Amino acid sequence: MDADFYRQQLFDDCLSFWFPRAVDEVDGGFLHCFGADGELVDDDKSVWAQGRMAWMLLTLSQEFQGNPDWLRWAESGLKFIREKCTDPEDGRLYFQVTREGEALRKRRYSYSESFAAIAFAAHAKVTGSDESAGLARTYFDEFIRRHLIEGIKPEKGTGARPAIDLGSRMIALVTAQELEKNLGKCGQWTQLIDRCLHEIETLFLKPDRQALMEQVAPDGSIINHFDGRTLNPGHSIECAWFIMEEAERRNDPRLVELGCQILEWMWHRGWDEVHGGLSYFVDVDGKPPAEYWHGMKFWWPHDEALIATAYAYRLTGNTIWHERHEQCREWSFGHFGDPENGEWFGYLNPDGSISSALKGSLWKSCFHHPRALLKCYQLLQK
C-alpha cells in the first residue's frame, strides 16, 4: 500500500482526463460521456453527475487547496442544478437533461437530490454560504421524505410483493455523514445514521447465509424470487466501508467488526476465482442469476473494494486486508487502466477484456474512481 501511488493516479491519470474537458463553458455544468481518448460521444447530462462532480471538486479543494479553478467549475455545476435541473412544479430534480438543460427524464426516486445535497454542503463548507447550507438540507429532506417514509415514493410494481431496499439506507447513511462533516453535528442526522445502521444489520444482513441482501420484505425476510435473491457484492462492499467510516468516527469496535464481516462475506461472494475481479451480480442461493450481465466487471465495485480493504486494514491491522487490497489493486489497474489516455474503462467482460471503450456515461462520471483514489490516499497517509 502506497499513498504516493494513489496521489499520482488521482492527479496525473484521473483528474487530468476529466478536467478541463468536462467543464461546459457554453451551457454550464459538466459533460461526462467520453470515449477512450476523451472524445465526447453524447452531450446529454446526468443530474447525478452534476452533483457528484461538483462534490468531488469541492472535496479536493478542502484536501489540497491548490487549484482555484476547482471552485469555479464546481459552482458552474451547482448553478446548472439550480437553474436547469429543477422541476418548477414540485422543486424536485430531474434525472437526465439535454446539454442546454431541457428535461428528458425524471424518476420516482430522489438520488439526484442526495448527490446535490452533498455538493451544496461541501460548497457551504468551502465558502461559508448559508444559502448552500440551506439547499443541502432541503435536498436531503426530500430524499428522506421520498425514500424512508412509507407510501411517499410510488411503487415500482403493483405492491403485491412489497420490498424495501438496501440502497436507500446506504445513501441516507453516507449523505448524513457528509452533511455532518461539512455542516456540523445534527441530532436528526445522527438519529438517521443510527436508524440506517440498525436496519442494515437487523433487516438486510443474513448471518445464516453470510450475505448482505439488496432487497428484503418489510419484515426482513428473504423474497425467494429473482430480485429478492440477487446480491450485488460491490454495493455491499461499499456499504461496508460506510459502516467502517462511522466506526472510526465513533471509535466503535462493534461497528468495525460489522463492517469487516460484511466485507469478508461479500468478497467471497463476489471475487471471481477463475478470471479475477468482482462479478456484478450473484444469487444468494447459488442459483443462476437472471441478469445477463451478471458476470461482467464494472469499474465502481473495484473502487469500493479498494477503499473498504484499506479501511479494514487501517482499523484492524489484519494483514489479510492488505493482501486483498493489493490483489484488487493489481487486477483493477491492470484491466480497467489505460496508461496511454488515462482514467479507467468502465465495463469489462467476465474474462477481464474490455467490453466498451466508454470512460464516461450517464452512470460513470468523475466520482467513484477519484473518490477511491482520494480516500485510499487519505487512509494510507494516516
For each residue, the residues with C-beta under 8 A, 3 or more apart:
1: 310 313 322 325 326 376 380
2: 5 6 380
3: 6 7 376 377 380 381
4: 7 8
5: 2 8 9
6: 2 3 9 10 373 374 376 377 380
7: 3 4 10 11 373 377
8: 4 5 11 12 13
9: 5 6 12 13 14 333 373
10: 6 7 13 14 15 370 373 374 377
11: 7 8 14 15 16
12: 8 9 16 342
13: 8 9 10 16 17 337 342 343
14: 9 10 11 17 18 342 343 344 366 369 370 373
15: 10 11 18 19 60 366 370
16: 11 12 13 19 342
17: 13 14 21 34 38 341 342 343 359
18: 14 15 21 22 32 53 343 360 366 370
19: 15 16 22 23 69 73 366
20: 23 69 73
21: 17 18 31 34 38 40
22: 18 19 30 31 32 34 53 360 366
23: 19 20 30 31 73 76
24: 27 28 29 30 31 76 80 99
25:
26:
27: 24 80 99 100 101
28: 24 76 77 79 80 83 84 101
29: 24 45 50 76 77 79 80 81 84 101
30: 22 23 24 45 49 50 53 54 73 76 77 80 365 366
31: 21 22 23 24 34 40 43 45 99
32: 18 22 45 46 49 53 360 361 362 364 365 366
33: 40 41 42 43 44 358 360 361 362
34: 17 21 22 31 38 39 40 41 358 359 360
35: 38 39 40 41 357 358 359
36: 39 338 341 345 357 358 359
37: 341
38: 17 21 34 35 341 359
39: 34 35 36
40: 21 31 33 34 35 43
41: 33 34 35 358
42: 33 361 362
43: 31 33 40 98 99
44: 33 96 97 98 99 104 362
45: 29 30 31 32 49 50 80 96 97 98 99 101
46: 32 49 50 95 96 362 363 365
47: 50 51 81 85 93 94 95 96 97 112 115 116
48: 51 52 95 111 112 115 362 363 365
49: 30 32 45 46 52 53 362 365 366 367
50: 29 30 45 46 47 53 54 77 78 80 81 85 115 116 119
51: 47 48 54 55 77 81 112 114 115 116 117 118 119
52: 48 49 55 56 115 119 365 366 367
53: 18 22 30 32 49 50 56 57 74 77 365 366 367
54: 30 50 51 57 58 73 74 75 77 78 81 119 122 123
55: 51 52 58 59 74 115 118 119 122 178 367
56: 52 53 59 60 366 367 370 371
57: 53 54 60 61 70 71 73 74 77
58: 54 55 61 62 70 71 74 119 122 123 125 126
59: 55 56 62 63 122 371 374
60: 15 56 57 63 64 67 70 370 374
61: 57 58 64 65 67 70 71 74 126
62: 58 59 65 122 125 126
63: 59 60 374 378
64: 60 61 67
65: 61 62
66:
67: 60 61 64 70
68: 71 72
69: 19 20 72 73
70: 57 58 60 61 67 73 74
71: 57 58 61 68 74 75 126 127
72: 68 69 75 76
73: 19 20 23 30 54 57 69 70 76 77
74: 53 54 55 57 58 61 70 71 77 78 119 122 123
75: 54 71 72 78 79 123
76: 23 24 28 29 30 72 73 79 80
77: 28 29 30 50 51 53 54 57 73 74 80 81 119
78: 50 54 74 75 81 82 119 120 123 132
79: 28 29 75 76 82 83
80: 24 27 28 29 30 45 50 76 77 83 84 85 101
81: 29 47 50 51 54 77 78 84 85 86 93 116 119
82: 78 79 85 86 135
83: 28 79 80 86 101
84: 28 29 80 81 97 100 101
85: 47 50 80 81 82 93 94 97 101 103 112
86: 81 82 83 91 92 93 94
87: 90 91 92 93 94 103 106
88: 91
89:
90: 87
91: 86 87 88 142
92: 86 87 106 110 113 142
93: 47 81 85 86 87 106 110 112 113 116 139
94: 47 85 86 87 97 103 104 105 106 112
95: 46 47 48 104 105 106 107 112
96: 44 45 46 47 104 105 362
97: 44 45 47 84 85 94 100 101 102 103 104
98: 43 44 45 101 102 104
99: 24 27 31 43 44 45
100: 27 84 97
101: 27 28 29 45 80 83 84 85 97 98
102: 97 98
103: 85 87 94 97 106
104: 44 94 95 96 97 98
105: 94 95 96
106: 87 92 93 94 95 103
107: 95 111 112
108: 153 154 156
109: 146 147 153
110: 92 93 113 114 142 143 146 147 153
111: 48 107 114 115 143 171
112: 47 48 51 85 93 94 95 107 115 116
113: 92 93 110 116 117 139 140 142 143 146
114: 51 110 111 117 118 139 140 143 171 172 175
115: 47 48 50 51 52 55 111 112 118 119
116: 47 50 51 81 93 112 113 119 120 135 136 139
117: 51 113 114 120 121 135 136 137 139 140 143 175 178 179
118: 51 55 114 115 121 122 136 175 178 179 182
119: 50 51 52 54 55 58 74 77 78 81 115 116 122 123 136
120: 78 116 117 123 124 132 133 135 136 139
121: 117 118 124 125 132 133 136 178 179 181 182 183
122: 54 55 58 59 62 74 118 119 125 126 178 182
123: 54 58 74 75 78 119 120 126 127 129 132
124: 120 121 127 128 129 130 132 133 136 182 183
125: 58 62 121 122 181 182 183
126: 58 61 62 71 122 123
127: 71 123 124 132
128: 124
129: 123 124 132 133
130: 124 133 134
131: 134 135
132: 78 120 121 123 124 127 129 135 136
133: 120 121 124 129 130 136 137 183
134: 130 131 137 138
135: 82 116 117 120 131 132 138 139
136: 116 117 118 119 120 121 124 132 133 139 140 179 182 183
137: 117 133 134 140 141 179 183
138: 134 135 141 142
139: 93 113 114 116 117 120 135 136 142 143
140: 113 114 117 136 137 143 144 175 176 179
141: 137 138 144 145
142: 91 92 110 113 138 139 145 146
143: 110 111 113 114 117 139 140 146 147 171 172 175
144: 140 141 147 148 149 172 192
145: 141 142 148 149 152
146: 109 110 113 142 143 149 152 153
147: 109 110 143 144 152 153 168 171 172
148: 144 145 168 172 192 195
149: 144 145 146 152
150:
151:
152: 145 146 147 149
153: 108 109 110 146 147
154: 108
155: 158 159 162
156: 108
157: 160 161
158: 155
159: 155 162
160: 157
161: 157 223 225
162: 155 159 217 218
163: 215 216 217 218 223 227 228
164: 168 203 215 216 217 218
165: 168 169 214 215
166: 169 170 200 204 212 213 214 215 235 236 239
167: 170 171 214 235
168: 147 148 164 165 171 172
169: 165 166 172 173 196 199 200 204
170: 166 167 173 174 196 200 235 238 239 242
171: 111 114 143 147 167 168 174 175
172: 114 143 144 147 148 168 169 175 176 192 196
173: 169 170 176 177 192 193 196 197 200 239 242 243 246
174: 170 171 177 178 242
175: 114 117 118 140 143 171 172 178 179
176: 140 172 173 179 180 189 190 192 193 196
177: 173 174 180 181 193 242 245 246 249
178: 55 117 118 121 122 174 175 181 182
179: 117 118 121 136 137 140 175 176 182 183 186 189
180: 176 177 183 184 185 186 189 190
181: 121 125 177 178
182: 118 121 122 124 125 136 178 179
183: 121 124 125 133 136 137 179 180 186
184: 180
185: 180 189 190
186: 179 180 183 189 190
187: 190 191
188: 191 192
189: 176 179 180 185 186 192 193
190: 176 180 185 186 187 193 194
191: 187 188 194 195
192: 144 148 172 173 176 188 189 195 196
193: 173 176 177 189 190 196 197 246
194: 190 191 197 198
195: 148 191 192 198 199
196: 169 170 172 173 176 192 193 199 200
197: 173 193 194 200 201 243 246 255
198: 194 195 201 202
199: 169 195 196 202 203 204
200: 166 169 170 173 196 197 203 204 205 212 239 243
201: 197 198 204 205 258
202: 198 199 205 220
203: 164 199 200 216 219 220
204: 166 169 199 200 201 212 213 214 216 220
205: 200 201 202 211 212 213 258 262
206: 209 210 211 212 213 222 284
207: 210
208:
209: 206 222 284
210: 206 207 265 268 269
211: 205 206 231 236 265 266 269 284
212: 166 200 204 205 206 231 236 239 262 265 266
213: 166 204 205 206 216 222 228 231 284
214: 165 166 167 204 230 231 232 235 236
215: 163 164 165 166 223 227 228
216: 163 164 203 204 213 219 220 221 222 223 228
217: 162 163 164 220 221 222 223 228
218: 162 163 164
219: 203 216
220: 202 203 204 216 217
221: 216 217
222: 206 209 213 216 217 228 229 284
223: 161 163 215 216 217 227 228 229
224: 228 229
225: 161 228 229
226: 229 230 289 290
227: 163 215 223 230 290
228: 163 213 215 216 217 222 223 224 225
229: 222 223 224 225 226 283 284 285 287
230: 214 226 227 281 282 283 284 289 290 291
231: 211 212 213 214 236 266 269 270 281 282 283 284
232: 214 235 236 280 281 301
233: 236 237 266 267 269 270 271 278 279 282 301
234: 237 238 270 278 280 298 300 301 302 304 305
235: 166 167 170 214 232 238 239 301 304
236: 166 211 212 214 231 232 233 239 240 262 265 266 269
237: 233 234 240 241 262 263 266 267 270 278 301 304 305 308
238: 170 234 235 241 242 301 304 307 308
239: 166 170 173 200 212 235 236 242 243 262
240: 236 237 243 244 259 260 262 263 266 308 312
241: 237 238 244 245 259 263 304 307 308 311
242: 170 173 174 177 238 239 245 246 259
243: 173 197 200 239 240 246 247 255 258 259 262
244: 240 241 247 248 255 256 259 260 308 311 312 315
245: 177 241 242 248 249 311
246: 173 177 193 197 242 243 249 250 252 255
247: 243 244 250 251 252 253 254 255 256 258 259 315
248: 244 245 251 256 311 315
249: 177 245 246
250: 246 247 255
251: 247 248
252: 246 247 255 256
253: 247 256 257
254: 247 257 258
255: 197 243 244 246 247 250 252 258 259
256: 244 247 248 252 253 259 260 315 316
257: 253 254 260 261
258: 201 205 243 247 254 255 261 262
259: 240 241 242 243 244 247 255 256 262 263 308 311 312 315
260: 240 244 256 257 263 264 312 315 316 318 321
261: 257 258 264 265
262: 205 212 236 237 239 240 243 258 259 265 266
263: 237 240 241 259 260 266 267 308 309 312
264: 260 261 267 268
265: 210 211 212 236 261 262 268 269
266: 211 212 231 233 236 237 240 262 263 269 270
267: 233 237 263 264 270 271 305 324
268: 210 264 265 271
269: 210 211 231 233 236 265 266 282
270: 231 233 234 237 266 267 278 279 282 301
271: 233 267 268 276 277 278 279
272: 275 276 277 278 279 295 297 350
273:
274:
275: 272 350 351 352
276: 271 272 331 335 352
277: 271 272 297 302 331 332 335 348 352
278: 233 234 237 270 271 272 297 301 302 305
279: 233 270 271 272 282 294 295 296 297 350
280: 232 234 291 293 294 295 296 297 298 301
281: 230 231 232 289 291 293 294
282: 230 231 233 269 270 279 286 289 294
283: 229 230 231 286 287 288 289
284: 206 209 211 213 222 229 230 231
285: 229
286: 282 283
287: 229 283
288: 283
289: 226 230 281 282 283 294
290: 226 227 230 294
291: 230 280 281 294
292:
293: 280 281 296
294: 279 280 281 282 289 290 291
295: 272 279 280 350
296: 279 280 293 347 348 349 350 355
297: 272 277 278 279 280 301 302 335 347 348 349 350 352
298: 234 280 301 302 346 347 348
299: 302 303 336 344 345 346 347 364 368 369
300: 234 303 304 364 368 369
301: 232 233 234 235 237 238 270 278 280 297 298 304 305
302: 234 277 278 297 298 299 305 306 328 331 332 336
303: 299 300 306 307 332 368 369 371 372
304: 234 235 237 238 241 300 301 307 308 368 372
305: 234 237 267 278 301 302 308 309 324 328
306: 302 303 309 310 325 328 329 332 372 376
307: 238 241 303 304 310 311 371 372 375 376 379
308: 237 238 240 241 244 259 263 304 305 311 312
309: 263 305 306 312 313 321 322 324 325 328
310: 1 306 307 313 314 321 325 375 376 379 380
311: 241 244 245 248 259 307 308 314 315 379
312: 240 244 259 260 263 308 309 315 316 318 321
313: 1 309 310 316 317 318 319 321 322 325
314: 310 311 379 382
315: 244 247 248 256 259 260 311 312
316: 256 260 312 313 321
317: 313
318: 260 312 313 321 322
319: 313 322 323
320: 323 324
321: 260 309 310 312 313 316 318 324 325
322: 1 309 313 318 319 325 326
323: 319 320 326 327
324: 267 305 309 320 321 327 328
325: 1 306 309 310 313 321 322 328 329
326: 1 322 323 329 330
327: 323 324 330 331
328: 302 305 306 309 324 325 331 332
329: 306 325 326 332 333
330: 326 327 333 334
331: 276 277 302 327 328 334 335 352
332: 277 302 303 306 328 329 335 336 337 344
333: 9 329 330 336 337
334: 330 331 337
335: 276 277 297 331 332 348 352
336: 299 302 332 333 344 345 346 348
337: 13 332 333 334 344
338: 36 341 342 343 344 345 359
339: 342
340:
341: 17 36 37 38 338
342: 12 13 14 16 17 338 339
343: 13 14 17 18 338 359 369
344: 14 299 332 336 337 338 359 369
345: 36 299 336 338 348 354 356 357 358 359
346: 298 299 336 356 358 359 360 361 363 364
347: 296 297 298 299 354 355 356 358
348: 277 296 297 298 335 336 345 352 353 354 355
349: 296 297 352 353 354 355
350: 272 275 279 295 296 297
351: 275
352: 275 276 277 297 331 335 348 349
353: 348 349
354: 345 347 348 349 357
355: 296 347 348 349
356: 345 346 347
357: 35 36 345 354
358: 33 34 35 36 41 345 346 347 361 364
359: 17 34 35 36 38 338 343 344 345 346 364
360: 18 22 32 33 34 346 364 365 366
361: 32 33 42 346 358 364 365
362: 32 33 42 44 46 48 49 96
363: 46 48 346
364: 32 299 300 346 358 359 360 361 368
365: 30 32 46 48 49 52 53 360 361
366: 14 15 18 19 22 30 32 49 52 53 56 360 369 370
367: 49 52 53 55 56 370 371
368: 299 300 303 304 364 371 372
369: 14 299 300 303 343 344 366 372 373
370: 10 14 15 18 56 60 366 367 373 374
371: 56 59 303 307 367 368 374 375
372: 303 304 306 307 368 369 375 376
373: 6 7 9 10 14 369 370 376 377
374: 6 10 59 60 63 370 371 377 378
375: 307 310 371 372 378 379
376: 1 3 6 306 307 310 372 373 379 380
377: 3 6 7 10 373 374 380 381
378: 63 374 375 381 382
379: 307 310 311 314 375 376 382
380: 1 2 3 6 310 376 377
381: 3 377 378
382: 314 378 379
